[in-house]
Amino acid sequence: MEIMKIFYIIIINVLFVSFINAADPGLISVNTDPLGVNVYLDNQYQGLSPLNINNVIRGNHTLVFNKEGYNSAALNIFVESNILFETMVTLTLGDSGNLGSSSGNIAIVTNPSNANLYLNGIYQGSSPMSINNVAIGTSIYGMS
């Protein structure tokens, strides 16, 4: 009987640890060209680039970038638990705050590496990866 109690305790602990790990947050590292860009995550101001955004809940999120004298940019991303997204966004000169139809370049590095990357649902390859001329509003997903 004592062995069964120990077995159940081990099973419960394993299930608890698995549940906790599945709910672990992700991390987003933001770099921009130019530096000092205002960064918003889901309409919440996060600070000026470069910056790290910690404890990002697993799921879909929107990053918005703006700076006076530059076209704004927005990225839709999917954050996985325990995954580091490193983004490099280049803003183009133009009307401040105008999303327009401009595009930018992004670099995505995940930890762990070799996450499958999708742009607007289309497989692009594995991380790390740089992608040029990404249209504003593009959705980026990384799955390990």
N, CA and C of each residue as an Amber inpcrd file, in Angstrom:
protein
   432
   0.8170000  -1.1890000   0.0000000   0.0000000   0.0000000   0.0000000
   0.8700000   1.2650000   0.0000000   1.9530000   1.2470000   0.7510000
   2.8610000   2.3920000   0.8240000   3.4840000   2.6660000  -0.5420000
   3.7840000   1.6360000  -1.2960000   4.3690000   1.8030000  -2.6310000
   3.3670000   2.4940000  -3.5490000   2.0920000   2.1510000  -3.4530000
   1.0660000   2.7900000  -4.2770000   0.9490000   4.2810000  -3.9460000
   1.0430000   4.6360000  -2.6570000   0.9850000   6.0450000  -2.2640000
   2.1480000   6.8110000  -2.8790000   3.3380000   6.2410000  -2.8160000
   4.5250000   6.8790000  -3.3960000   4.3540000   7.0220000  -4.8980000
   3.8430000   5.9760000  -5.5510000   3.6180000   6.0060000  -6.9950000
   2.6550000   7.1430000  -7.3560000   1.5250000   7.2680000  -6.6330000
   0.5560000   8.3220000  -6.9050000   1.1520000   9.7050000  -6.6620000
   1.9540000   9.8540000  -5.6440000   2.6020000  11.1380000  -5.3650000
   3.5330000  11.5090000  -6.5120000   4.2900000  10.5360000  -7.0210000
   5.2000000  10.7940000  -8.1500000   4.4010000  11.1980000  -9.3810000
   3.3310000  10.4750000  -9.6860000   2.4990000  10.7940000 -10.8520000
   1.9070000  12.1970000 -10.7230000   1.3920000  12.5420000  -9.5710000
   0.8100000  13.8720000  -9.3570000   1.8680000  14.9490000  -9.5290000
   3.0730000  14.7280000  -9.0010000   4.1430000  15.7140000  -9.1540000
   4.5460000  15.8700000 -10.6090000   4.6300000  14.7770000 -11.3520000
   4.9930000  14.8560000 -12.7670000   3.9190000  15.6320000 -13.5330000
   2.6490000  15.3280000 -13.2800000   1.5670000  16.0520000 -13.9440000
   1.5860000  17.5300000 -13.5790000   1.8410000  17.8670000 -12.3340000
   1.8900000  19.2520000 -11.8850000   3.0280000  19.9910000 -12.5730000
   4.2100000  19.3920000 -12.6280000   5.3640000  20.0300000 -13.2810000
   5.0810000  20.2050000 -14.7620000   4.4530000  19.2090000 -15.4150000
   4.1220000  19.3300000 -16.8270000   3.1450000  20.4650000 -17.0520000
   2.1550000  20.6040000 -16.1780000   1.1740000  21.6750000 -16.3000000
   1.8350000  23.0310000 -16.1200000   2.7120000  23.1470000 -15.1320000
   3.4110000  24.4140000 -14.8820000   4.2580000  24.7850000 -16.0960000
   5.0090000  23.8220000 -16.6690000   5.8620000  24.1200000 -17.8150000
   5.0510000  24.5430000 -19.0280000   3.8640000  23.9480000 -19.2280000
   3.0320000  24.3120000 -20.3710000   2.5410000  25.7520000 -20.2580000
   2.4550000  26.2620000 -19.0470000   1.9530000  27.6250000 -18.8430000
   3.0780000  28.6450000 -18.7040000   4.3220000  28.2100000 -18.8300000
   5.4360000  29.1410000 -18.7070000   5.3350000  30.2340000 -19.7660000
   5.6870000  31.4550000 -19.4160000   5.6140000  32.5540000 -20.3840000
   6.7820000  32.5220000 -21.3640000   6.6330000  33.2890000 -22.4250000
   7.7000000  33.4680000 -23.3890000   8.3740000  34.8120000 -23.1780000
   9.3440000  35.1140000 -24.0190000  10.1090000  36.3490000 -23.9360000
  10.2670000  36.9070000 -25.3410000  10.1200000  38.2240000 -25.4730000
  10.3220000  38.8920000 -26.7560000  11.4650000  39.8800000 -26.6010000
  12.4400000  39.7770000 -27.4770000  13.5500000  40.7280000 -27.5130000
  13.3710000  41.5860000 -28.7590000  13.2990000  42.9060000 -28.5680000
  13.0070000  43.8130000 -29.6690000  14.2070000  44.7050000 -29.9480000
  14.6330000  44.6960000 -31.2130000  15.6530000  45.6170000 -31.7030000
  15.0770000  46.3150000 -32.9160000  15.4340000  47.5680000 -33.0880000
  14.9010000  48.3280000 -34.2150000  15.9870000  49.1840000 -34.8500000
  15.7230000  49.5360000 -36.0850000  16.5100000  50.5320000 -36.7900000
  15.5070000  51.5600000 -37.2870000  15.5260000  52.7550000 -36.7500000
  16.4620000  53.3510000 -35.8060000  16.2040000  52.8550000 -34.3790000
  17.1230000  53.2230000 -33.4820000  16.9280000  52.9360000 -32.0610000
  15.9240000  53.9200000 -31.4730000  15.4340000  53.6230000 -30.2780000
  14.5430000  54.5470000 -29.5900000  13.1350000  54.5760000 -30.1440000
  12.6820000  53.4420000 -30.6810000  11.3260000  53.3440000 -31.2170000
  10.3730000  52.9730000 -30.0780000   9.1950000  53.5960000 -30.0370000
   8.1570000  53.2260000 -29.0690000   7.6340000  51.8390000 -29.4200000
   7.5800000  50.9510000 -28.4260000   7.1310000  49.5820000 -28.6460000
   5.8890000  49.3230000 -27.7930000   4.8640000  48.7910000 -28.4430000
   3.6090000  48.4370000 -27.7760000   3.3500000  46.9510000 -27.9780000
   2.9400000  46.2760000 -26.9260000   2.5160000  44.8850000 -27.0040000
   1.0420000  44.8550000 -26.6320000   0.2040000  44.4450000 -27.5710000
  -1.2470000  44.3860000 -27.3400000  -1.7760000  45.7110000 -26.7910000
  -1.3650000  46.8010000 -27.4410000  -1.7980000  48.1640000 -27.1050000
  -1.2940000  48.6610000 -25.7590000  -0.3590000  47.9800000 -25.1520000
   0.2370000  48.4100000 -23.8820000   1.6750000  48.8580000 -24.1400000
   1.9830000  50.0930000 -23.7930000   3.3200000  50.6260000 -23.9980000
   4.3320000  49.8250000 -23.1880000   5.4280000  49.4130000 -23.8410000
   6.4630000  48.6070000 -23.1890000   7.7630000  49.3730000 -22.9590000
   8.0030000  50.4230000 -23.7630000   9.2330000  51.1920000 -23.6220000
   9.8470000  51.4710000 -24.9790000  11.0900000  51.9890000 -24.9300000
  11.8230000  52.3120000 -26.1480000  12.7740000  51.1760000 -26.4970000
  12.9190000  50.9500000 -27.7950000  13.8400000  49.8980000 -28.2490000
  15.2810000  50.3710000 -28.1100000  16.2100000  49.4430000 -27.8860000
  16.0160000  47.9990000 -27.7530000  15.4860000  47.6420000 -26.3660000
  14.7010000  46.5680000 -26.3010000  14.1620000  46.1520000 -25.0110000
  13.7510000  44.6880000 -25.0550000  13.6460000  44.1220000 -23.8580000
  13.1230000  42.7710000 -23.6800000  11.7690000  42.8750000 -23.0080000
  10.8240000  42.0760000 -23.4890000   9.4990000  42.0160000 -22.8750000
   9.3880000  40.6260000 -22.2490000   9.3630000  40.5930000 -20.9200000
   9.3490000  39.3420000 -20.1800000   7.9240000  38.8970000 -19.8690000
   7.7920000  37.6360000 -19.5110000   6.5320000  37.0690000 -19.0300000
   5.3740000  37.2780000 -19.9950000   5.6190000  37.0120000 -21.2760000
   4.5760000  37.1360000 -22.2810000   3.7820000  35.8240000 -22.3100000
   2.4980000  35.9280000 -22.0980000   1.6320000  34.7520000 -22.0600000
   1.5820000  34.0920000 -23.4290000   1.5990000  32.7560000 -23.4310000
   1.5230000  31.9870000 -24.6710000   0.2610000  32.3890000 -25.4430000
   0.4250000  32.6360000 -26.7460000  -0.7190000  32.9540000 -27.5880000
  -0.4100000  34.0460000 -28.5930000  -1.4590000  34.5330000 -29.2340000
  -1.3450000  35.5730000 -30.2580000  -1.1730000  36.9420000 -29.6150000
  -0.2660000  37.7210000 -30.1830000  -0.0080000  39.0730000 -29.6920000
   0.3120000  39.9810000 -30.8790000   0.1440000  41.2780000 -30.6630000
   0.4860000  42.2620000 -31.6870000   1.5380000  43.2150000 -31.1380000
   2.6100000  43.3770000 -31.8970000   3.6450000  44.3610000 -31.5900000
   3.4600000  45.5350000 -32.5390000   3.4800000  46.7540000 -32.0020000
   3.3940000  47.9590000 -32.8220000   4.6090000  48.8140000 -32.5050000
   5.1950000  49.3850000 -33.5620000   6.4060000  50.1890000 -33.4500000
   6.1330000  51.5510000 -34.0690000   6.4500000  52.6390000 -33.3460000
   6.3270000  53.9560000 -33.9650000   7.3500000  54.9250000 -33.4040000
   7.7140000  55.8470000 -34.2750000   8.6730000  56.8940000 -33.9210000
   8.3860000  58.0870000 -34.8170000   8.4760000  59.2770000 -34.2370000
   8.2610000  60.5230000 -34.9840000   9.1410000  60.5380000 -36.2290000
   8.5110000  60.8390000 -37.3780000   9.2410000  60.9480000 -38.6350000
   9.3770000  59.6430000 -39.3990000   8.8270000  58.5530000 -38.8690000
   8.9200000  57.2380000 -39.5030000   7.5290000  56.6340000 -39.6470000
   7.3700000  55.7850000 -40.6550000   6.1380000  55.0140000 -40.7720000
   6.0930000  53.9970000 -39.6440000   4.9260000  53.8210000 -39.0540000
   4.7510000  52.8190000 -38.0090000   4.7370000  51.4270000 -38.6270000
   4.9990000  50.4350000 -37.8030000   4.9620000  49.0440000 -38.2530000
   4.2320000  48.2270000 -37.2020000   3.6190000  47.1360000 -37.6380000
   2.9200000  46.2360000 -36.7280000   3.2210000  44.7990000 -37.1300000
   3.4180000  43.9510000 -36.1440000   3.6360000  42.5270000 -36.3730000
   2.6870000  41.7400000 -35.4890000   2.0310000  40.7530000 -36.0640000
   1.2370000  39.8080000 -35.2890000   2.1150000  38.5880000 -35.0600000
   2.2880000  38.2120000 -33.8090000   3.1640000  37.0910000 -33.4910000
   2.4200000  36.0900000 -32.6140000   2.9210000  34.8730000 -32.6150000
   2.4200000  33.8460000 -31.7060000   3.5720000  33.4870000 -30.7930000
   3.3910000  33.6740000 -29.4910000   4.4370000  33.4040000 -28.5170000
   4.1990000  32.0280000 -27.9120000   5.2380000  31.2090000 -27.9340000
   5.2100000  29.8800000 -27.3240000   5.8050000  29.9610000 -25.9320000
   5.4170000  29.0410000 -25.0690000   5.9990000  28.9460000 -23.7340000
   7.4820000  28.6370000 -23.8570000   8.2860000  29.2870000 -23.0310000
   9.7300000  29.0600000 -22.9650000  10.4470000  29.3070000 -24.2810000
   9.9100000  30.1670000 -25.1340000  10.5510000  30.5000000 -26.4080000
  10.9390000  31.9740000 -26.3730000  12.1500000  32.2500000 -26.8240000
  12.6180000  33.6290000 -26.9600000  12.4580000  34.0420000 -28.4110000
  11.6710000  35.0860000 -28.6630000  11.5560000  35.6880000 -29.9870000
  12.4480000  36.9060000 -30.0070000  13.4220000  36.9280000 -30.9020000
  14.2390000  38.1240000 -31.1080000  13.8010000  38.7330000 -32.4160000
  13.3600000  39.9780000 -32.3810000  12.9120000  40.6470000 -33.5950000
  13.7930000  41.8440000 -33.8910000  14.0320000  42.0520000 -35.1640000
  14.7440000  43.2390000 -35.6400000  13.8440000  43.8730000 -36.6800000
  13.3160000  45.0550000 -36.3680000  12.3740000  45.7390000 -37.2540000
  13.0110000  47.0260000 -37.7390000  12.9480000  47.2570000 -39.0490000
  13.4700000  48.4810000 -39.6460000  12.2930000  49.3560000 -40.0680000
  12.2180000  50.5640000 -39.4990000  11.1660000  51.5030000 -39.8830000
  11.6510000  52.3410000 -41.0590000  10.7270000  52.6860000 -41.9270000
  11.0640000  53.5110000 -43.0830000  10.6960000  54.9630000 -42.8010000
  11.4500000  55.8760000 -43.3790000  11.1480000  57.2970000 -43.2240000
   9.8020000  57.6110000 -43.8510000   9.0560000  58.4840000 -43.2100000
   7.7550000  58.8500000 -43.7520000   6.9350000  59.5890000 -42.7330000
   5.6330000  59.5030000 -42.8870000   4.6980000  60.1750000 -41.9910000
   4.6090000  59.4180000 -40.6820000   4.8710000  60.0900000 -39.5890000
   4.8020000  59.4650000 -38.2770000   3.4080000  58.9270000 -38.0110000
   3.3510000  57.6980000 -37.5500000   2.0800000  57.1010000 -37.1880000
   1.3010000  56.5220000 -38.3470000   1.7850000  56.6790000 -39.5760000
   1.0770000  56.1640000 -40.7380000   1.4900000  54.7190000 -40.9930000
   0.5200000  53.7790000 -40.8720000   0.8390000  52.3880000 -41.1570000
   1.0230000  52.1680000 -42.6480000   0.3330000  52.9070000 -43.4830000
   0.5050000  52.8550000 -44.9300000   0.6610000  51.4490000 -45.4700000
   1.4570000  51.3290000 -46.5090000   1.6750000  50.0190000 -47.1120000
   3.1510000  49.6590000 -47.0990000   3.9140000  50.2440000 -46.1850000
   5.3450000  49.9880000 -46.1570000   5.6520000  48.6120000 -45.5840000
   6.8830000  48.2170000 -45.7360000   7.3310000  46.9280000 -45.2240000
   8.6430000  47.1280000 -44.5030000   9.0920000  46.0880000 -43.8590000
  10.3490000  46.1560000 -43.1350000  11.0420000  44.8140000 -43.1350000
  12.2000000  44.7900000 -42.5390000  12.9860000  43.5660000 -42.4350000
  12.9300000  43.0780000 -40.9990000  12.8460000  41.7680000 -40.8250000
  12.8320000  41.2050000 -39.4790000  13.8430000  40.0760000 -39.3910000
  14.3820000  39.9190000 -38.2020000  15.2550000  38.7850000 -37.9010000
  14.6340000  38.0790000 -36.7100000  14.4570000  36.7730000 -36.8210000
  13.8140000  36.0080000 -35.7620000  14.7810000  34.9480000 -35.2690000
  15.0560000  34.9950000 -33.9730000  15.8720000  33.9920000 -33.3090000
  15.0470000  33.4530000 -32.1660000  14.9500000  32.1410000 -32.0560000
  14.1870000  31.5540000 -30.9640000  15.1120000  30.7350000 -30.0800000
  14.7080000  30.5850000 -28.8500000  15.4400000  29.7320000 -27.9250000
  14.4290000  28.8040000 -27.2810000  14.4080000  27.5390000 -27.6270000
  15.4130000  26.8290000 -28.4110000  15.3230000  27.1770000 -29.8950000
  16.4330000  26.9480000 -30.6040000  16.4660000  27.2280000 -32.0330000
  15.7140000  26.1330000 -32.7840000  15.6430000  26.2900000 -34.0830000
  14.9680000  25.3440000 -34.9830000  13.4610000  25.3150000 -34.8070000
  12.8720000  26.4150000 -34.3370000  11.4150000  26.5060000 -34.3000000
  10.9220000  26.7040000 -35.7320000   9.8340000  26.0820000 -36.0880000
   9.2330000  26.2640000 -37.4130000   8.5890000  27.6370000 -37.4660000
   8.9110000  28.4140000 -38.4960000   8.4030000  29.7760000 -38.6260000
   7.3960000  29.8710000 -39.7610000   6.2820000  30.5640000 -39.4820000
   5.2110000  30.7420000 -40.4490000   4.9110000  32.2180000 -40.5810000
   4.7700000  32.7110000 -41.8020000   4.3210000  34.0690000 -42.0710000
   2.9600000  33.9540000 -42.7290000   1.9550000  34.5560000 -42.1110000
   0.5800000  34.4750000 -42.6090000   0.1720000  33.0360000 -42.8940000
   0.6070000  32.1300000 -42.0140000   0.2260000  30.7290000 -42.1340000
   1.0430000  29.9160000 -43.1210000   2.0350000  30.5150000 -43.7730000
   2.8500000  29.8020000 -44.7630000   4.2260000  29.5260000 -44.1660000
   4.6210000  28.2470000 -44.1840000   5.8980000  27.8260000 -43.6180000
   7.0480000  28.5090000 -44.3500000   7.9910000  29.0870000 -43.5710000
   9.1310000  29.8050000 -44.1410000  10.4550000  29.0920000 -43.9120000
  10.5020000  28.2030000 -42.9340000  11.7460000  27.5290000 -42.5730000
  11.8850000  27.5220000 -41.0630000  13.1140000  27.2450000 -40.6070000
  13.3780000  27.1460000 -39.1730000  14.2180000  28.3250000 -38.6980000
  14.0560000  28.6590000 -37.4260000  14.8330000  29.7440000 -36.8370000
  16.2520000  29.2640000 -36.5480000  17.2030000  30.1700000 -36.5540000
  17.0940000  31.6130000 -36.7820000  16.9180000  31.9200000 -38.2660000
  16.2890000  33.0700000 -38.5540000  16.0050000  33.4350000 -39.9330000
  15.8230000  34.9400000 -40.0420000  16.2660000  35.4870000 -41.1540000
  16.0050000  36.8870000 -41.4910000  15.0930000  36.9080000 -42.7050000
  14.1160000  37.7980000 -42.6710000  13.1710000  37.9110000 -43.7830000
  13.0690000  39.3800000 -44.1570000  13.2740000  39.6830000 -45.4280000
  13.2260000  41.0560000 -45.9190000  11.8630000  41.3690000 -46.5200000
  11.5340000  42.6460000 -46.5570000  10.3140000  43.1580000 -47.1900000
   9.0510000  42.5000000 -46.6490000   8.9570000  42.4380000 -45.3210000
   7.7630000  41.8910000 -44.6850000   6.7430000  43.0120000 -44.5690000
   5.5620000  42.7800000 -45.1220000   4.5210000  43.8030000 -45.1190000
   4.0010000  44.0410000 -43.7070000   3.6340000  45.2780000 -43.4290000
   3.0330000  45.6190000 -42.1420000   1.7680000  44.8040000 -41.9700000
   1.5720000  44.2910000 -40.7610000   0.3960000  43.4790000 -40.4580000
   0.5920000  42.0040000 -40.6950000   1.7960000  41.6030000 -41.1090000
   2.0850000  40.1960000 -41.3240000   2.0430000  39.4560000 -40.0060000
   1.4740000  38.2590000 -40.0150000   1.4420000  37.4120000 -38.8170000
   2.6470000  36.4800000 -38.8290000   3.3550000  36.4330000 -37.6980000
   4.5340000  35.5800000 -37.5880000   4.2980000  34.6000000 -36.4570000
   4.4650000  33.3300000 -36.7590000   4.2690000  32.2760000 -35.7680000
   5.5140000  31.4170000 -35.7190000   5.9000000  31.0190000 -34.5140000
   7.0030000  30.0880000 -34.3300000   6.5290000  28.9230000 -33.4830000
   6.7050000  27.7240000 -33.9840000   6.2920000  26.5280000 -33.2650000
   7.4770000  25.6000000 -33.1010000   7.6980000  25.1410000 -31.8750000
   8.8150000  24.2210000 -31.6580000   8.3670000  22.8020000 -31.8340000
